[in-house]
Amino acid sequence: MTVTDRSNETLHKQAAAEAARRYEDSTAERERIEGRLAAGERFPDAPDALAVRADRILDRGGLSPSAVVADIHREAMDLPDANERIIDLSNELQAWSFLPRGVRAGATVARITLRRDGRELPHGTGFMVSPRLMMTNHHVLPDAAFAHRCFAEFNAQVTVDNVPDTAVRMEFDPGTFFAADRRLDFALVAVAPAQDGRPPGEIFGWNRLSVQLGKLVLGEKVNIIGHPDGRLKEIVLRDNAVLVRLDDFVHYRTDTRPGNSGSPVFNDQWEVVALHHSGVPKKDDQGRVLRQDGRPWQQGDGDDAIDWVANEGVRISSVLKHLAGLDLDPGRRALLAEMGPDSGLDQNMTAPAPRPEATTPAVPGVTSPSVPAVPVTVTMTESDTRSRPPKKGRPARNTAFGGRRHLVFLHGRDQQSKEPEDLRRNWTAGLNRGLTLAALPPLDPEDVWFPFYGTRLADLVGGRESTAEAVGLDQVSAAAAAEVFAAESPNGSYEQLLYEAAARAGMPQNGPATTEGFGAGLVGALHRPLSWLAARSDLDEWTIATFLRDVDLYLGDRAVRQAVLDSVMETMPTTGELVLVTHSLGTVVGMDLLTRLPEGLDPVLLVTAGSPLGMDGVNERLLARGPHRPPKVRDWVNVWCPTDAVAIGCPLEDERWGKLTQLAVSNGRDRAHKIEEYLSHPGAAGAIGSVLTGRT
């Protein structure tokens, strides 16, 4: 039965009253903790809790390893002191990625608006926790029928120029999924896809919830992003001490407003630790809620008049455990599983049988792969790639941009199963989103040149691999495959690439932290750098391992390089002005290509996106050796995302690269390396569109 608006308000008051009761019941514990804080103890929590928290901080890249070595190992410390110091340092020293990760987390947060009597009333806050599911409070969305009356507004915020952004409305779809619980005060609801069919999490990103321990300790700071009083999006940043941790709830001091109901509460690694659901009002001895002026609060005074003494959030682990116990049909259970393995809701996960020698403790967030007991040879999963005719690139129309300028997209690896025409449309769609944001006209895909070397590269890679005692890629771990890639490396350089990438991502090179927590001894030396890179990016170990394999083969095998460049040159303009947009391995190919352009083709703009060019193991093996300004290029824009493990080494700081624009962007969750995501940023798209339209 649909609840009325009045009963919806009653639920809110009940949540506040219950939060106040829990706050009062925990007075003794809170006063004990506050006393320890007043005495100078930063994190008055149990030693075991501090140890788990410190391990998670190190594992999730929450602290620079150099800081650990410099501050932890500088003097003799016992383990409890070291753990506390790690947590302390993680609060004091924030990596540059703290800000773009916060921007990315904020993009997942939406304002929930209620339709009532022909009006649209801001009602609360929600945030994406999977590609299709949004989480908020039960008192915000009490049932499916009420959810039908509401919608979500993403980008309800101001831009960097402090002007209102363009809000994007998306409708709820409670018929597909809706679950709620009054005691834990949460609701989980499906959000309908956009008009182009994409789920909202693919557009705005989503937060990976974790049932694991170690996300927060008493005394630590939290961050909250929401829509207080229905206003545009705001953030309460790192001024919010956790006071009490109960079985299912957590109390913290922070300056939030009632409209923040349903907001995510983050730690400094931007992991969701709680669902904000209520303020805790101050009461007198008679149990009456007090105003800020000390007088009893009365109906009609409004929430603004209440003297709020603390806030309460629902522990996210408690919500996940509740969801795990629901009796759901396979379709709805599959929707929960999309929240990812850390949520504990993936019912199809099966743990690999451990090897007898694998005795090192498991690392949170890093999966210990199943390793074959015998040597393996990696082969292509397709039956015979060499029997396929190579797919051809797509030239642009003769009339594109007046016939004088040419836009060329140069793709990366692993495109062999895709159609060049589909890829051209996808790239153009991403660019058109960015052009719209940059107030520039969109493009027609047929006006774009799209060379294609994906089939040729896949055939060459497949041809290098033996078929004797073959084991498919899907039957071995990424680390085991990396060992094979290293053994088959043309110049023995694969392992060097992998270790350089991990070192640039902060992996300790010596000292006690070198082997800490990354499975040393389980699957050989290459598991550690792979795990390090995957834990500090949005890419998995397989993507990283195979990407570096293809880069290594392109740079190390003359026949592979020549075949790839020949494939590209088959679909290229020969005269006029060139705007070359490259991605991933394509940025490496593009740098070589620029040394071979015909005299009549003038490169006026180069865009490199998600590029590994900053790695010495890559740039020193280009046709024009080392960091260098590409020949004849007038302008160069390098766009990269801090959570893109392929873009390790960016920004390109070596002065030998010459003058270029370094553009750091925050790509969506699980889309850190996607070219469509890179091109949808107005900075990158604006640079391209301005040249093509002559507005530079």
Salt bridges, closest charged atoms under 4 A:
ASP5 OD2 - ARG116 NH1 3.28
ASP5 OD1 - ARG149 NH2 3.37
GLU9 OE2 - LYS13 NZ 3.69
GLU18 OE2 - ARG182 NH1 2.93
ASP25 OD2 - ARG21 NH1 3.46
GLU29 OE2 - ARG32 NH2 2.72
GLU34 OE2 - ARG253 NH2 2.39
GLU41 OE2 - ARG36 NH2 2.59
ASP45 OD2 - ARG245 NH1 2.77
ASP59 OD2 - ARG60 NE 3.45
ASP71 OD2 - ARG74 NH2 3.68
ASP71 OD2 - ARG85 NH2 3.39
ASP88 OD1 - ARG42 NH1 2.63
ASP88 OD2 - ARG85 NH1 3.22
GLU92 OE2 - ARG42 NH1 3.99
GLU92 OE1 - ARG85 NH1 3.81
GLU120 OE1 - ARG169 NH2 2.36
GLU153 OE1 - ARG111 NE 3.04
GLU171 OE2 - ARG115 NH2 2.51
ASP181 OD1 - HIS322 NE2 3.87
ASP185 OD2 - HIS139 ND1 2.82
ASP185 OD2 - HIS277 ND1 2.78
ASP196 OD2 - ARG198 NE 2.95
GLU202 OE2 - ARG671 NH1 3.72
GLU220 OE2 - ARG53 NH2 2.89
ASP229 OD2 - ARG231 NH1 3.28
ASP229 OD2 - ARG257 NE 3.58
GLU234 OE2 - ARG231 NE 2.71
ASP248 OD2 - ARG183 NH2 2.86
ASP268 OD2 - ARG238 NE 2.87
GLU271 OE2 - ARG56 NH2 2.59
GLU271 OE2 - ARG60 NH1 3.25
ASP284 OD2 - ARG288 NE 2.79
ASP293 OD2 - ARG291 NH2 2.90
ASP293 OD2 - ARG295 NH2 3.04
ASP301 OD2 - ARG291 NH1 3.32
ASP304 OD1 - ARG257 NH2 2.01
GLU312 OE1 - ARG22 NH2 2.64
GLU312 OE2 - HIS251 NE2 2.70
GLU312 OE1 - HIS277 NE2 2.58
ASP329 OD2 - ARG332 NH1 2.73
GLU338 OE2 - ARG132 NH2 2.34
ASP342 OD2 - ARG60 NH2 3.29
GLU357 OE2 - ARG355 NH2 2.39
GLU382 OE1 - ARG388 NH1 3.08
ASP384 OD1 - ARG386 NE 3.93
GLU419 OE2 - LYS391 NZ 3.61
GLU421 OE1 - ARG394 NE 3.57
GLU421 OE1 - ARG424 NH2 2.89
GLU421 OE2 - ARG425 NH1 3.76
ASP422 OD1 - ARG425 NH2 2.38
ASP444 OD2 - ARG397 NH2 3.50
GLU446 OE1 - ARG397 NH1 3.74
ASP447 OD1 - ARG397 NE 2.96
ASP459 OD1 - ARG388 NH2 3.38
GLU465 OE2 - ARG549 NH1 3.05
GLU500 OE2 - ARG504 NE 2.84
ASP538 OD2 - ARG104 NH1 2.50
ASP550 OD2 - ARG413 NE 2.69
ASP550 OD1 - ARG549 NE 2.52
ASP552 OD1 - ARG621 NH2 3.16
ASP557 OD2 - ARG464 NH1 2.70
GLU570 OE2 - ARG456 NH2 3.74
GLU577 OE1 - ARG405 NE 3.07
GLU577 OE2 - ARG634 NH2 3.58
ASP592 OD2 - ARG561 NH1 2.63
ASP602 OD2 - ARG634 NH2 2.38
ASP616 OD1 - ARG504 NH2 3.57
ASP644 OD2 - HIS673 ND1 2.81
ASP654 OD2 - ARG656 NH2 2.88
ASP670 OD1 - ARG208 NH2 2.34
GLU677 OE1 - ARG671 NE 2.91
